[in-house]
Amino acid sequence: MPATIVCLTFFAFLFSAFSVASAVSVVPNKAVLIGTVREYSVGSSSLYGMGPEQTIYKLTIMVEASENIEDVTNFLKGKEGQTLTFFTKINPSVEVYGKRIKAHVFYSGDERGGSFWIKNNIEVLK
């Protein structure tokens, strides 16, 4: 009986290692986001289960529109009117709160989940 438990444990370990190693990343994607910042916060990446430990900025944005960039997938297409969470490593300044903004974004992740990221500085629109 103990040999059976050891064998099952070993196979469970192999299966979990294989499933982690075989995760499929999302296709290359990017878009131009136009939206209104509804929430702004700064915190540690560990709060969101992200590594390595670093300061990241979380913005909740109501998507008004998106524009395609080049010939890659636009993951924001069809999400107009939705409020989504975006992360960035670049300090966007608290002044973006409540403002209409424009930014280049992309989605990073795999079939188990992921996040939208702001790639560059945020432009505040008039």
C-alpha positions as CSV (number, residue, x, y, z in Angstrom):
1,M,0.0,0.0,0.0
2,P,2.7,2.6,0.8
3,A,4.3,1.9,-2.6
4,T,1.0,2.8,-4.3
5,I,0.8,6.1,-2.4
6,V,4.4,7.0,-3.4
7,C,3.6,6.1,-7.0
8,L,0.4,8.1,-7.1
9,T,2.2,11.1,-5.5
10,F,5.0,10.9,-8.1
11,F,2.4,10.8,-10.9
12,A,0.5,13.7,-9.4
13,F,3.8,15.7,-9.2
14,L,4.6,14.9,-12.8
15,F,1.1,15.9,-14.0
16,S,1.3,19.2,-12.2
17,A,4.8,19.9,-13.5
18,F,3.6,19.1,-17.0
19,S,0.5,21.3,-16.8
20,V,2.6,24.3,-15.6
21,A,5.2,23.8,-18.3
22,S,2.6,23.4,-21.0
23,A,0.8,26.6,-20.4
24,V,0.2,28.5,-23.7
25,S,0.8,32.2,-23.7
26,V,-1.6,34.6,-25.3
27,V,-1.1,35.6,-28.9
28,P,0.8,38.9,-29.5
29,N,-1.6,41.7,-28.9
30,K,-1.7,45.5,-28.4
31,A,-4.2,48.3,-28.7
32,V,-4.6,52.0,-28.1
33,L,-7.0,52.5,-25.1
34,I,-9.2,55.5,-24.7
35,G,-11.1,55.6,-21.4
36,T,-11.8,57.3,-18.1
37,V,-9.8,56.4,-15.0
38,R,-12.3,55.4,-12.2
39,E,-9.7,54.2,-9.7
40,Y,-6.0,54.7,-9.1
41,S,-3.8,52.9,-6.5
42,V,-0.2,52.0,-5.9
43,G,1.0,48.9,-4.2
44,S,3.3,45.9,-4.2
45,S,3.2,43.3,-7.0
46,S,2.9,40.6,-4.3
47,L,-0.7,41.9,-3.5
48,Y,-1.7,40.6,-6.9
49,G,0.4,37.4,-6.9
50,M,3.0,38.8,-9.3
51,G,6.7,38.6,-9.0
52,P,9.3,39.8,-8.7
53,E,8.5,42.1,-5.8
54,Q,8.2,45.7,-7.1
55,T,5.9,48.7,-7.0
56,I,3.1,48.6,-9.5
57,Y,0.2,50.9,-10.2
58,K,-3.4,49.7,-10.7
59,L,-5.9,51.7,-12.6
60,T,-9.5,50.8,-13.1
61,I,-10.6,52.3,-16.4
62,M,-14.0,52.5,-18.2
63,V,-13.2,51.6,-21.8
64,E,-14.7,54.1,-24.2
65,A,-12.9,53.0,-27.3
66,S,-9.9,51.1,-28.6
67,E,-7.8,51.3,-31.7
68,N,-5.9,48.6,-33.5
69,I,-2.1,48.8,-33.7
70,E,-0.5,47.2,-36.8
71,D,-1.8,43.7,-37.7
72,V,-2.0,42.2,-34.2
73,T,-4.9,41.2,-32.1
74,N,-6.8,43.9,-30.1
75,F,-8.0,42.3,-26.9
76,L,-10.0,45.4,-26.1
77,K,-12.2,45.0,-29.1
78,G,-15.8,44.6,-28.0
79,K,-15.1,45.7,-24.4
80,E,-16.3,49.3,-24.9
81,G,-18.5,50.4,-22.0
82,Q,-16.8,47.9,-19.6
83,T,-14.7,48.8,-16.6
84,L,-11.4,46.9,-16.6
85,T,-8.3,46.7,-14.5
86,F,-4.9,47.7,-15.9
87,F,-1.5,47.6,-14.4
88,T,1.7,49.6,-15.1
89,K,5.2,49.8,-13.8
90,I,5.4,53.5,-14.8
91,N,4.1,56.0,-12.3
92,P,1.1,57.6,-14.1
93,S,0.7,60.4,-11.5
94,V,-2.4,60.6,-9.3
95,E,-3.6,63.4,-11.6
96,V,-5.0,60.8,-14.1
97,Y,-7.8,60.0,-11.6
98,G,-11.2,61.0,-13.1
99,K,-9.6,62.0,-16.4
100,R,-10.0,60.7,-20.0
101,I,-6.8,59.1,-21.0
102,K,-5.1,57.5,-24.0
103,A,-2.5,54.7,-23.6
104,H,-0.9,51.8,-25.5
105,V,-1.9,48.5,-23.7
106,F,-1.5,44.8,-24.1
107,Y,-2.8,41.7,-22.4
108,S,-0.2,39.3,-20.8
109,G,-1.1,35.8,-19.6
110,D,-2.1,32.3,-20.6
111,E,-5.1,30.1,-20.6
112,R,-5.3,30.2,-16.8
113,G,-5.6,34.0,-16.7
114,G,-3.7,37.2,-17.0
115,S,-3.8,41.0,-16.9
116,F,-4.0,44.1,-19.0
117,W,-0.9,46.2,-18.9
118,I,-0.2,49.8,-19.9
119,K,2.9,49.8,-21.9
120,N,4.0,53.5,-21.9
121,N,3.2,56.9,-20.4
122,I,-0.5,57.9,-20.2
123,E,-1.7,60.8,-22.2
124,V,-4.4,62.9,-20.5
125,L,-7.0,64.0,-23.1
126,K,-8.8,67.3,-23.1
